[in-house]
């Protein structure tokens, strides 16, 4: 077996770097748009307004929490602060848990960027699964905490 000459490996590395840079430049406008849209959503939706959406029943609260978390996006640290605020405003634990899980796992706002990188079918399927599991995990978390006392 013969190995590639060092100059050939450098050519491959340079070609890969050019392709990577080209792809990054192509998706940069989408990433900037996602970041700007996320910041806008966080500013126009204060915790007091969101707290008024909940309080009907656990399953509906989990569904609303997961839906709100799906269209919101941000860093996990931010979600902890926001969820703490929601809990102090009287939002149920199941709703806050569903919100938190979907905030981190579901990316409706990032869907175009994810689809560009991984394909529409994969992106939609992954987001739907994460949405459904965020509701299921939230309900199971609250049930488990209730059983444990």
DSSP file (Angstrom, degrees, kcal/mol; ACC not computed):
  #  RESIDUE AA STRUCTURE BP1 BP2  ACC     N-H-->O    O-->H-N    N-H-->O    O-->H-N    TCO  KAPPA ALPHA  PHI   PSI    X-CA   Y-CA   Z-CA
    1    1 A X              0   0    0      0, 0.0     2,-0.4     0, 0.0     0, 0.0   0.000 360.0 360.0 360.0 135.0    0.0    0.0    0.0
    2    2 A X        -     0   0    0      3,-0.0     2,-0.2     0, 0.0     3,-0.1  -0.875 360.0-136.0-109.4 142.7    1.3    3.4   -0.9
    3    3 A X        -     0   0    0     -2,-0.4     3,-0.1     1,-0.1     2,-0.0  -0.593  31.9 -94.2 -91.2 155.7    0.4    6.5    1.0
    4    4 A X        -     0   0    0     -2,-0.2    -1,-0.1     1,-0.1     2,-0.0  -0.369  46.7-103.6 -63.9 146.3   -0.5    9.8   -0.6
    5    5 A X    >>  -     0   0    0      1,-0.1     4,-1.8    -3,-0.1     3,-0.8  -0.380  31.2-111.7 -66.1 151.3    2.4   12.2   -1.0
    6    6 A X  H 3> S+     0   0    0      1,-0.3     4,-2.0     2,-0.2     5,-0.1   0.856 118.6  54.4 -56.3 -36.6    2.4   15.0    1.5
    7    7 A X  H 3> S+     0   0    0      1,-0.2     4,-1.7     2,-0.2    -1,-0.3   0.841 106.2  52.9 -66.6 -31.3    1.6   17.6   -1.2
    8    8 A X  H <> S+     0   0    0     -3,-0.8     4,-2.1     2,-0.2    -1,-0.2   0.889 108.1  50.0 -70.5 -38.9   -1.5   15.5   -2.2
    9    9 A X  H  X S+     0   0    0     -4,-1.8     4,-2.4     1,-0.2    -2,-0.2   0.887 109.2  51.9 -65.1 -38.6   -2.7   15.6    1.4
   10   10 A X  H  X S+     0   0    0     -4,-2.0     4,-2.6     2,-0.2    -1,-0.2   0.880 108.0  52.1 -65.0 -37.6   -2.2   19.3    1.6
   11   11 A X  H  X S+     0   0    0     -4,-1.7     4,-2.5     2,-0.2    -2,-0.2   0.912 110.1  48.3 -63.7 -42.4   -4.3   19.7   -1.6
   12   12 A X  H  X S+     0   0    0     -4,-2.1     4,-2.5     2,-0.2    -2,-0.2   0.912 112.2  49.2 -63.6 -42.3   -7.1   17.6   -0.1
   13   13 A X  H  X S+     0   0    0     -4,-2.4     4,-2.4     2,-0.2    -2,-0.2   0.918 111.9  48.3 -63.3 -43.8   -7.0   19.7    3.0
   14   14 A X  H  X S+     0   0    0     -4,-2.6     4,-2.2     2,-0.2    -2,-0.2   0.902 111.6  49.7 -64.2 -41.3   -7.1   22.9    1.1
   15   15 A X  H  X S+     0   0    0     -4,-2.5     4,-2.2     2,-0.2    -2,-0.2   0.909 111.7  48.8 -63.1 -42.7  -10.0   21.7   -1.0
   16   16 A X  H  X S+     0   0    0     -4,-2.5     4,-2.5     1,-0.2    -2,-0.2   0.904 110.5  50.8 -63.7 -41.4  -11.9   20.7    2.1
   17   17 A X  H  X S+     0   0    0     -4,-2.4     4,-2.5     2,-0.2    -2,-0.2   0.894 110.2  49.8 -64.2 -39.8  -11.3   24.0    3.7
   18   18 A X  H  X S+     0   0    0     -4,-2.2     4,-2.4     2,-0.2    -2,-0.2   0.912 111.8  47.9 -65.0 -42.5  -12.5   25.9    0.6
   19   19 A X  H  X S+     0   0    0     -4,-2.2     4,-2.4     2,-0.2    -2,-0.2   0.917 112.3  49.5 -64.0 -42.5  -15.7   23.8    0.5
   20   20 A X  H  X S+     0   0    0     -4,-2.5     4,-2.5     2,-0.2    -2,-0.2   0.925 112.1  47.4 -62.8 -45.6  -16.3   24.4    4.2
   21   21 A X  H  X S+     0   0    0     -4,-2.5     4,-2.5     1,-0.2    -1,-0.2   0.900 111.6  51.1 -62.8 -41.8  -15.8   28.1    3.9
   22   22 A X  H  X S+     0   0    0     -4,-2.4     4,-1.7     2,-0.2    -2,-0.2   0.912 111.7  46.8 -62.5 -43.2  -18.1   28.2    0.9
   23   23 A X  H  X S+     0   0    0     -4,-2.4     4,-1.8     2,-0.2    -2,-0.2   0.908 111.9  50.9 -65.3 -42.2  -20.8   26.3    2.7
   24   24 A X  H  X S+     0   0    0     -4,-2.5     4,-1.2     1,-0.2    -2,-0.2   0.915 109.7  49.5 -62.7 -43.6  -20.5   28.5    5.8
   25   25 A X  H  X S+     0   0    0     -4,-2.5     4,-0.5     1,-0.2    -1,-0.2   0.860 109.2  54.8 -63.3 -34.8  -20.8   31.7    3.7
   26   26 A X  H  < S+     0   0    0     -4,-1.7     4,-0.3     1,-0.2     3,-0.2   0.859 114.9  36.8 -67.1 -36.1  -23.9   30.2    2.1
   27   27 A X  H  X S+     0   0    0     -4,-1.8     4,-2.3     1,-0.2     3,-0.3   0.526  91.4  93.3 -95.7  -5.3  -25.7   29.6    5.3
   28   28 A X  H  X S+     0   0    0     -4,-1.2     4,-2.5     1,-0.2     5,-0.2   0.888  83.1  52.5 -56.6 -43.7  -24.5   32.7    7.1
   29   29 A X  H  X S+     0   0    0     -4,-0.5     4,-2.1    -3,-0.2    -1,-0.2   0.885 110.4  49.1 -61.1 -35.5  -27.5   34.9    6.1
   30   30 A X  H  > S+     0   0    0     -3,-0.3     4,-2.4    -4,-0.3    -2,-0.2   0.920 111.0  49.2 -68.3 -42.9  -29.8   32.2    7.5
   31   31 A X  H  X S+     0   0    0     -4,-2.3     4,-2.3     2,-0.2    -2,-0.2   0.918 111.7  48.6 -62.8 -43.8  -27.9   32.0   10.8
   32   32 A X  H  X S+     0   0    0     -4,-2.5     4,-2.4     1,-0.2    -1,-0.2   0.909 111.4  50.8 -63.0 -41.9  -28.0   35.7   11.2
   33   33 A X  H  X S+     0   0    0     -4,-2.1     4,-2.6    -5,-0.2    -2,-0.2   0.899 109.4  50.4 -61.8 -41.6  -31.7   35.8   10.5
   34   34 A X  H  X S+     0   0    0     -4,-2.4     4,-2.4     2,-0.2    -2,-0.2   0.921 111.2  48.5 -62.0 -45.4  -32.3   33.1   13.1
   35   35 A X  H  X S+     0   0    0     -4,-2.3     4,-2.1     1,-0.2    -2,-0.2   0.920 113.8  46.1 -63.3 -44.0  -30.4   34.9   15.7
   36   36 A X  H  X S+     0   0    0     -4,-2.4     4,-2.0     2,-0.2    -2,-0.2   0.912 113.4  48.6 -65.7 -42.6  -32.2   38.2   15.0
   37   37 A X  H  X S+     0   0    0     -4,-2.6     4,-2.4     2,-0.2    -2,-0.2   0.888 110.4  52.0 -65.4 -39.6  -35.6   36.6   15.0
   38   38 A X  H  X S+     0   0    0     -4,-2.4     4,-2.3     1,-0.2    -1,-0.2   0.930 109.6  49.0 -61.5 -46.7  -34.9   34.8   18.2
   39   39 A X  H  X S+     0   0    0     -4,-2.1     4,-1.7     1,-0.2    -1,-0.2   0.889 110.7  51.2 -60.8 -39.6  -33.9   38.0   19.9
   40   40 A X  H  X S+     0   0    0     -4,-2.0     4,-2.1     2,-0.2    -1,-0.2   0.920 109.5  49.7 -63.7 -45.1  -37.0   39.7   18.7
   41   41 A X  H  X S+     0   0    0     -4,-2.4     4,-1.0     1,-0.2    -2,-0.2   0.906 109.4  51.3 -61.7 -42.0  -39.3   36.9   20.0
   42   42 A X  H  < S+     0   0    0     -4,-2.3    -1,-0.2     1,-0.2     3,-0.2   0.875 112.2  47.1 -64.2 -36.1  -37.7   37.0   23.4
   43   43 A X  H  < S+     0   0    0     -4,-1.7    -1,-0.2     1,-0.2    -2,-0.2   0.862 113.6  45.2 -74.8 -35.9  -38.2   40.8   23.7
   44   44 A X  H  < S+     0   0    0     -4,-2.1     2,-0.5     1,-0.2    -1,-0.2   0.547 106.9  62.4 -88.1  -5.3  -41.8   40.9   22.6
   45   45 A X  S  < S-     0   0    0     -4,-1.0    -1,-0.2    -3,-0.2    -4,-0.0  -0.735  70.8-171.3-122.1  83.4  -42.9   37.9   24.7
   46   46 A X    >>  -     0   0    0     -2,-0.5     4,-1.8    -3,-0.2     3,-0.5  -0.294  36.2-110.4 -70.4 160.5  -42.5   38.7   28.4
   47   47 A X  H 3> S+     0   0    0      1,-0.2     4,-2.3     2,-0.2     5,-0.1   0.817 115.2  60.7 -61.1 -33.1  -43.0   36.0   31.1
   48   48 A X  H 3> S+     0   0    0      2,-0.2     4,-0.9     1,-0.2    -1,-0.2   0.895 106.1  46.1 -64.3 -39.3  -46.2   37.7   32.4
   49   49 A X  H X4 S+     0   0    0     -3,-0.5     3,-0.8     1,-0.2     4,-0.3   0.934 113.3  49.0 -67.4 -46.0  -47.9   37.3   29.0
   50   50 A X  H >< S+     0   0    0     -4,-1.8     3,-1.5     1,-0.2     4,-0.3   0.855 103.1  61.5 -63.2 -35.0  -46.8   33.7   28.6
   51   51 A X  H >< S+     0   0    0     -4,-2.3     3,-1.2     1,-0.3    -1,-0.2   0.808  94.8  63.3 -62.7 -29.3  -48.0   32.8   32.1
   52   52 A X  T << S+     0   0    0     -4,-0.9    -1,-0.3    -3,-0.8    -2,-0.2   0.633  90.7  67.0 -70.5 -13.6  -51.5   33.8   31.1
   53   53 A X  T <  S+     0   0    0     -3,-1.5    -1,-0.2    -4,-0.3     3,-0.2   0.636  96.4  65.3 -79.8 -13.8  -51.6   31.0   28.5
   54   54 A X    <   +     0   0    0     -3,-1.2     4,-0.1    -4,-0.3    37,-0.0  -0.496  55.3  77.8-109.6 171.7  -51.5   28.2   31.1
   55   55 A X        +     0   0    0      2,-0.2    -1,-0.1    -2,-0.2     3,-0.1   0.483  62.7 102.0 113.0   6.4  -53.6   26.8   34.0
   56   56 A X  S    S-     0   0    0      1,-0.3     2,-0.3    -3,-0.2    -2,-0.1   0.968  93.6 -36.7 -84.4 -65.6  -56.3   24.7   32.2
   57   57 A X     >  -     0   0    0      1,-0.1     4,-2.9     0, 0.0    -1,-0.3  -0.971  57.2-102.6-154.7 165.5  -55.1   21.1   32.7
   58   58 A X  H  > S+     0   0    0     -2,-0.3     4,-2.5     1,-0.2     5,-0.2   0.892 116.6  46.6 -61.5 -44.5  -51.7   19.3   32.7
   59   59 A X  H  > S+     0   0    0      2,-0.2     4,-2.2     1,-0.2    -1,-0.2   0.925 116.2  44.7 -66.2 -43.7  -51.9   17.8   29.2
   60   60 A X  H  > S+     0   0    0      2,-0.2     4,-2.7     1,-0.2     5,-0.2   0.891 112.9  52.0 -66.4 -38.5  -53.0   21.1   27.6
   61   61 A X  H  X S+     0   0    0     -4,-2.9     4,-2.9     2,-0.2    -2,-0.2   0.905 109.7  49.6 -62.5 -41.0  -50.4   23.0   29.6
   62   62 A X  H  X S+     0   0    0     -4,-2.5     4,-2.6    -5,-0.2    -2,-0.2   0.904 111.9  48.6 -63.9 -41.2  -47.7   20.5   28.3
   63   63 A X  H  X S+     0   0    0     -4,-2.2     4,-2.3     2,-0.2    -2,-0.2   0.925 114.5  44.4 -64.4 -45.3  -48.9   21.0   24.8
   64   64 A X  H  X S+     0   0    0     -4,-2.7     4,-2.7     2,-0.2     5,-0.2   0.908 114.1  50.6 -65.9 -41.9  -48.9   24.8   25.0
   65   65 A X  H  X S+     0   0    0     -4,-2.9     4,-2.4    -5,-0.2    -2,-0.2   0.913 112.0  46.8 -62.1 -43.4  -45.5   24.7   26.8
   66   66 A X  H  X S+     0   0    0     -4,-2.6     4,-1.9     2,-0.2    -1,-0.2   0.895 113.1  49.2 -66.4 -39.9  -44.0   22.5   24.1
   67   67 A X  H  X S+     0   0    0     -4,-2.3     4,-1.5     2,-0.2    -2,-0.2   0.920 112.8  46.9 -65.4 -43.0  -45.5   24.7   21.3
   68   68 A X  H  X S+     0   0    0     -4,-2.7     4,-0.9     1,-0.2    -2,-0.2   0.903 113.8  48.0 -65.8 -40.6  -44.2   27.9   22.9
   69   69 A X  H  < S+     0   0    0     -4,-2.4    -1,-0.2    -5,-0.2    -2,-0.2   0.814 106.8  58.8 -68.2 -29.8  -40.7   26.4   23.5
   70   70 A X  H  < S+     0   0    0     -4,-1.9    38,-1.5     1,-0.2    39,-0.6   0.869 110.5  39.6 -68.1 -37.4  -40.6   25.1   19.9
   71   71 A X  H  < S+     0   0    0     -4,-1.5     2,-0.3    37,-0.2    -1,-0.2   0.588 109.4  72.1 -91.0  -9.4  -41.0   28.5   18.4
   72   72 A X     <  -     0   0    0     -4,-0.9     2,-0.3    -5,-0.2    36,-0.2  -0.674  65.3-178.1 -95.1 158.5  -38.7   30.1   20.9
   73   73 A X        +     0   0    0     -2,-0.3     2,-0.3   -35,-0.2   -31,-0.1  -0.994  17.4 111.7-154.4 153.7  -35.1   29.5   20.8
   74   74 A X        -     0   0    0     29,-0.4     2,-0.2    -2,-0.3    -2,-0.0  -0.986  62.7 -38.5 168.6-169.5  -32.0   30.4   22.7
   75   75 A X     >  -     0   0    0     -2,-0.3     4,-1.7     1,-0.1     3,-0.5  -0.506  50.4-121.1 -78.7 146.9  -29.3   29.2   24.9
   76   76 A X  H  > S+     0   0    0      1,-0.2     4,-1.8     2,-0.2     5,-0.1   0.857 112.7  58.2 -56.4 -36.2  -30.1   26.6   27.6
   77   77 A X  H  > S+     0   0    0      1,-0.2     4,-1.6     2,-0.2    -1,-0.2   0.903 105.5  50.2 -62.0 -39.5  -28.9   29.0   30.4
   78   78 A X  H  > S+     0   0    0     -3,-0.5     4,-2.5     1,-0.2    -1,-0.2   0.885 106.6  55.4 -64.3 -38.8  -31.5   31.5   29.2
   79   79 A X  H  X S+     0   0    0     -4,-1.7     4,-2.8     1,-0.2    -1,-0.2   0.866 103.5  54.9 -65.6 -34.9  -34.2   28.9   29.3
   80   80 A X  H  X S+     0   0    0     -4,-1.8     4,-2.2     2,-0.2    -1,-0.2   0.928 110.4  45.8 -63.4 -43.4  -33.5   28.1   32.9
   81   81 A X  H  X S+     0   0    0     -4,-1.6     4,-2.0     2,-0.2    -2,-0.2   0.932 114.5  47.4 -63.9 -45.6  -33.9   31.7   33.9
   82   82 A X  H  X S+     0   0    0     -4,-2.5     4,-2.3     1,-0.2    -2,-0.2   0.906 112.1  49.8 -63.6 -42.1  -37.1   32.1   31.8
   83   83 A X  H  X S+     0   0    0     -4,-2.8     4,-2.5     2,-0.2    -1,-0.2   0.873 107.8  54.1 -66.4 -36.1  -38.6   28.8   33.3
   84   84 A X  H  X S+     0   0    0     -4,-2.2     4,-2.0    -5,-0.2    -1,-0.2   0.910 109.3  48.8 -61.3 -41.4  -37.8   30.0   36.8
   85   85 A X  H  X S+     0   0    0     -4,-2.0     4,-1.3     2,-0.2    -2,-0.2   0.905 110.2  51.1 -63.6 -42.0  -39.7   33.2   36.1
   86   86 A X  H  <>S+     0   0    0     -4,-2.3     5,-2.3     1,-0.2     3,-0.3   0.907 108.9  51.3 -63.2 -41.4  -42.6   31.2   34.7
   87   87 A X  H ><5S+     0   0    0     -4,-2.5     3,-1.3     1,-0.2    -1,-0.2   0.897 108.7  50.8 -62.7 -39.7  -42.7   29.0   37.8
   88   88 A X  H 3<5S+     0   0    0     -4,-2.0    -1,-0.2     1,-0.3    -2,-0.2   0.753 105.3  57.8 -69.8 -22.1  -42.8   32.1   40.1
   89   89 A X  T 3<5S-     0   0    0     -4,-1.3    -1,-0.3    -3,-0.3    -2,-0.2   0.435 126.4-100.5 -85.7   0.4  -45.7   33.4   38.0
   90   90 A X  T < 5 +     0   0    0     -3,-1.3    -3,-0.2     1,-0.3     2,-0.2   0.568  68.3 152.7  96.7   9.3  -47.7   30.2   38.8
   91   91 A X      < -     0   0    0     -5,-2.3    -1,-0.3    -8,-0.1   -40,-0.1  -0.529  51.4-103.3 -72.8 140.5  -47.2   28.2   35.6
   92   92 A X     >  -     0   0    0     -2,-0.2     4,-2.2     1,-0.1     5,-0.2  -0.193  20.2-119.8 -66.0 155.2  -47.4   24.5   36.3
   93   93 A X  H  > S+     0   0    0      1,-0.2     4,-2.7     2,-0.2     5,-0.2   0.852 112.5  56.5 -63.8 -35.8  -44.3   22.3   36.4
   94   94 A X  H  > S+     0   0    0      2,-0.2     4,-2.2     1,-0.2    -1,-0.2   0.897 109.2  46.1 -65.4 -38.8  -45.5   20.2   33.5
   95   95 A X  H  > S+     0   0    0      2,-0.2     4,-2.4     1,-0.2    -2,-0.2   0.915 114.3  47.2 -68.4 -42.8  -45.8   23.2   31.2
   96   96 A X  H  X S+     0   0    0     -4,-2.2     4,-2.7     2,-0.2    -2,-0.2   0.894 112.3  50.1 -67.3 -39.5  -42.5   24.6   32.3
   97   97 A X  H  X S+     0   0    0     -4,-2.7     4,-2.6     2,-0.2     5,-0.2   0.927 112.1  46.8 -64.8 -44.7  -40.8   21.2   31.8
   98   98 A X  H  X S+     0   0    0     -4,-2.2     4,-2.4    -5,-0.2     5,-0.2   0.903 113.4  50.1 -62.4 -40.8  -42.3   20.8   28.3
   99   99 A X  H  X S+     0   0    0     -4,-2.4     4,-2.4     2,-0.2    -2,-0.2   0.939 111.8  47.5 -61.1 -47.9  -41.3   24.4   27.5
  100  100 A X  H  X S+     0   0    0     -4,-2.7     4,-1.6     2,-0.2    -2,-0.2   0.923 113.8  45.9 -62.2 -46.9  -37.7   23.8   28.6
  101  101 A X  H  X S+     0   0    0     -4,-2.6     4,-2.3     1,-0.2     5,-0.3   0.928 116.4  44.0 -65.5 -45.2  -37.3   20.5   26.8
  102  102 A X  H  X S+     0   0    0     -4,-2.4     4,-2.0    -5,-0.2    -1,-0.2   0.843 107.8  60.3 -70.7 -31.0  -38.7   21.8   23.5
  103  103 A X  H  < S+     0   0    0     -4,-2.4   -29,-0.4    -5,-0.2    -1,-0.2   0.912 115.5  34.4 -57.1 -42.8  -36.8   25.1   23.8
  104  104 A X  H  < S+     0   0    0     -4,-1.6    -2,-0.2    -5,-0.2    -1,-0.2   0.826 129.8  30.7 -85.4 -32.7  -33.5   23.1   23.8
  105  105 A X  H  < S+     0   0    0     -4,-2.3     2,-0.4    -5,-0.2    -3,-0.2   0.810 106.2  65.9-101.6 -32.5  -34.4   20.3   21.4
  106  106 A X     <  -     0   0    0     -4,-2.0     2,-0.2    -5,-0.3     3,-0.2  -0.747  56.3-173.0 -94.9 138.1  -37.0   21.6   18.9
  107  107 A X     >  +     0   0    0     -2,-0.4     4,-0.5    16,-0.2     7,-0.2  -0.521  22.2 153.5-131.4  68.9  -35.8   24.2   16.5
  108  108 A X  T >4 S+     0   0    0    -38,-1.5     3,-0.8     1,-0.2     4,-0.3   0.899  83.2  48.3 -61.0 -39.6  -38.7   25.6   14.4
  109  109 A X  T 34 S+     0   0    0    -39,-0.6     3,-0.4     1,-0.2     4,-0.2   0.876 115.0  44.6 -69.7 -35.9  -36.9   28.9   14.0
  110  110 A X  T 3> S+     0   0    0      1,-0.2     4,-2.7     2,-0.1     3,-0.3   0.418  83.8 105.7 -86.1   2.5  -33.7   27.1   13.0
  111  111 A X  H <X S+     0   0    0     -3,-0.8     4,-3.0    -4,-0.5     5,-0.3   0.876  75.9  51.6 -54.4 -45.3  -35.6   24.7   10.7
  112  112 A X  H  > S+     0   0    0     -3,-0.4     4,-2.0    -4,-0.3    -1,-0.2   0.919 113.4  45.0 -60.5 -40.5  -34.4   26.4    7.4
  113  113 A X  H  > S+     0   0    0     -3,-0.3     4,-1.7    -4,-0.2    -2,-0.2   0.915 115.0  47.6 -67.9 -41.9  -30.8   26.2    8.4
  114  114 A X  H  X S+     0   0    0     -4,-2.7     4,-3.2     1,-0.2     5,-0.4   0.909 112.2  49.8 -64.9 -41.6  -31.1   22.7    9.7
  115  115 A X  H  X S+     0   0    0     -4,-3.0     4,-2.1    -5,-0.2    -1,-0.2   0.871 107.9  54.1 -65.3 -36.7  -32.9   21.6    6.5
  116  116 A X  H  < S+     0   0    0     -4,-2.0    -1,-0.2    -5,-0.3    -2,-0.2   0.889 117.9  36.1 -62.7 -39.0  -30.2   23.3    4.4
  117  117 A X  H  < S+     0   0    0     -4,-1.7    -2,-0.2    -5,-0.1    -1,-0.2   0.874 136.6  16.5 -82.6 -38.7  -27.5   21.3    6.2
  118  118 A X  H  < S-     0   0    0     -4,-3.2     4,-0.3    -5,-0.2    -3,-0.2   0.509 111.6 -94.9-117.8  -8.1  -29.3   17.9    6.7
  119  119 A X     X  -     0   0    0     -4,-2.1     4,-2.2    -5,-0.4     5,-0.2   0.058  29.8 -96.2 100.9 146.7  -32.3   17.9    4.4
  120  120 A X  H  > S+     0   0    0      1,-0.2     4,-2.7     2,-0.2     5,-0.3   0.905 118.8  53.7 -64.7 -43.7  -35.9   18.8    4.9
  121  121 A X  H  > S+     0   0    0      1,-0.2     4,-2.3     2,-0.2     5,-0.2   0.939 112.9  42.7 -60.2 -48.2  -37.2   15.3    5.6
  122  122 A X  H  > S+     0   0    0     -4,-0.3     4,-2.8     2,-0.2     5,-0.2   0.929 114.7  50.6 -63.1 -45.6  -34.6   14.7    8.4
  123  123 A X  H  X S+     0   0    0     -4,-2.2     4,-2.2     1,-0.2    -2,-0.2   0.914 113.8  43.6 -62.0 -45.0  -35.1   18.2    9.9
  124  124 A X  H  X S+     0   0    0     -4,-2.7     4,-2.5     2,-0.2     5,-0.2   0.928 115.0  48.9 -67.5 -44.3  -38.9   17.9   10.0
  125  125 A X  H  X S+     0   0    0     -4,-2.3     4,-2.3    -5,-0.3    -2,-0.2   0.923 112.5  48.1 -61.9 -44.5  -38.9   14.3   11.3
  126  126 A X  H  X S+     0   0    0     -4,-2.8     4,-2.4    -5,-0.2    -1,-0.2   0.911 112.8  48.4 -62.5 -43.1  -36.4   15.2   14.0
  127  127 A X  H  X S+     0   0    0     -4,-2.2     4,-2.2    -5,-0.2    -2,-0.2   0.899 111.3  49.5 -66.4 -41.0  -38.3   18.3   15.1
  128  128 A X  H  X S+     0   0    0     -4,-2.5     4,-2.5     2,-0.2     5,-0.2   0.921 112.4  47.8 -63.5 -43.8  -41.6   16.4   15.2
  129  129 A X  H  X S+     0   0    0     -4,-2.3     4,-2.7     1,-0.2     5,-0.2   0.929 112.4  48.8 -62.2 -44.8  -40.1   13.6   17.3
  130  130 A X  H  X S+     0   0    0     -4,-2.4     4,-1.7     1,-0.2    -1,-0.2   0.877 110.8  51.6 -63.8 -36.7  -38.5   16.1   19.7
  131  131 A X  H  X S+     0   0    0     -4,-2.2     4,-1.4     2,-0.2    -2,-0.2   0.950 112.5  44.4 -63.8 -49.3  -41.8   17.9   20.1
  132  132 A X  H  X S+     0   0    0     -4,-2.5     4,-2.1     1,-0.2    -2,-0.2   0.909 114.6  49.0 -63.5 -41.8  -43.8   14.8   20.9
  133  133 A X  H  X S+     0   0    0     -4,-2.7     4,-3.0     1,-0.2     5,-0.3   0.796 103.3  60.9 -70.4 -27.0  -41.1   13.5   23.3
  134  134 A X  H  X S+     0   0    0     -4,-1.7     4,-1.7    -5,-0.2    -1,-0.2   0.897 108.7  43.8 -65.8 -37.3  -40.9   16.9   25.1
  135  135 A X  H  X S+     0   0    0     -4,-1.4     4,-2.4     2,-0.2     5,-0.2   0.939 115.8  47.5 -68.8 -47.6  -44.6   16.5   26.0
  136  136 A X  H  X S+     0   0    0     -4,-2.1     4,-2.6     1,-0.2     5,-0.2   0.924 113.6  46.8 -60.8 -46.2  -44.2   12.9   27.0
  137  137 A X  H  X S+     0   0    0     -4,-3.0     4,-2.5     1,-0.2    -1,-0.2   0.879 111.0  52.8 -65.9 -37.5  -41.1   13.6   29.1
  138  138 A X  H  X S+     0   0    0     -4,-1.7     4,-2.1    -5,-0.3    -2,-0.2   0.939 112.3  44.2 -63.3 -46.3  -42.7   16.5   30.8
  139  139 A X  H  X S+     0   0    0     -4,-2.4     4,-2.5     1,-0.2    -2,-0.2   0.931 115.4  47.9 -64.0 -45.6  -45.8   14.5   31.8
  140  140 A X  H  X S+     0   0    0     -4,-2.6     4,-2.6    -5,-0.2    -1,-0.2   0.863 109.8  53.9 -64.8 -35.3  -43.6   11.6   33.0
  141  141 A X  H  X S+     0   0    0     -4,-2.5     4,-2.5    -5,-0.2    -1,-0.2   0.936 111.7  43.5 -62.8 -47.1  -41.3   13.9   34.9
  142  142 A X  H  X S+     0   0    0     -4,-2.1     4,-2.0     2,-0.2    -2,-0.2   0.895 114.7  49.7 -67.8 -39.9  -44.2   15.4   36.9
  143  143 A X  H  X S+     0   0    0     -4,-2.5     4,-2.1     2,-0.2    -2,-0.2   0.925 112.0  48.6 -63.3 -44.1  -45.8   12.0   37.4
  144  144 A X  H  X S+     0   0    0     -4,-2.6     4,-2.1     1,-0.2    -2,-0.2   0.920 111.2  49.2 -63.5 -44.0  -42.5   10.6   38.7
  145  145 A X  H  X S+     0   0    0     -4,-2.5     4,-0.8     1,-0.2    -1,-0.2   0.867 110.4  52.2 -63.5 -34.5  -42.0   13.5   41.0
  146  146 A X  H  < S+     0   0    0     -4,-2.0     3,-0.3     1,-0.2    -1,-0.2   0.879 110.1  47.9 -67.7 -37.2  -45.5   13.1   42.3
  147  147 A X  H  < S+     0   0    0     -4,-2.1    -2,-0.2     1,-0.2    -1,-0.2   0.835 109.6  52.9 -71.2 -32.5  -44.9    9.4   43.0
  148  148 A X  H  <        0   0    0     -4,-2.1    -1,-0.2    -5,-0.2    -2,-0.2   0.639 360.0 360.0 -80.0 -13.3  -41.6   10.1   44.8
  149  149 A X     <        0   0    0     -4,-0.8    -3,-0.2    -3,-0.3    -4,-0.1   0.451 360.0 360.0 100.3 360.0  -43.3   12.6   47.0
